[in-house]
């Protein structure tokens, strides 16, 4: 099973956000989603996952809010596009083992590329997936990277909010 120090994981979380792979600065001890242009922390806050906008240096406090972070591939690259599709496919057994070990309610893939390669399914839709992933609700969110400007902040927040609502309903709660 492949986890790294960049992973923020604990048992029975509400959701684990799953990026494609870490950038070199995270692999070198930096913090997840720390680029000034990355909208992850803002989307989490504005969608209600956290009560305030966390700083990337506070990433471990995500566990207090029922959230975690991992990546499909743990090899750092400057861009997710630098990871070949075969590497995502090869990473599937380790990611499934990690999800089974930690048993989150949901796994939210940040972008389609990793899950599409792992499932060998070129037509992945946004949002709730028809089948679970390793026993967890599977969800696909737009990647919050500053390199992904196809989605506005409002669109990101809407997608993250939809996931949060689904998790609350699954827990038998309302807002």
Helices and strands as residue ranges (DSSP letters): E 15-21, H 24-27, H 40-46, G 56-65, E 67-73, G 80-82, H 85-102, E 106-110, H 113-119, E 127-128, E 137-141, H 153-170
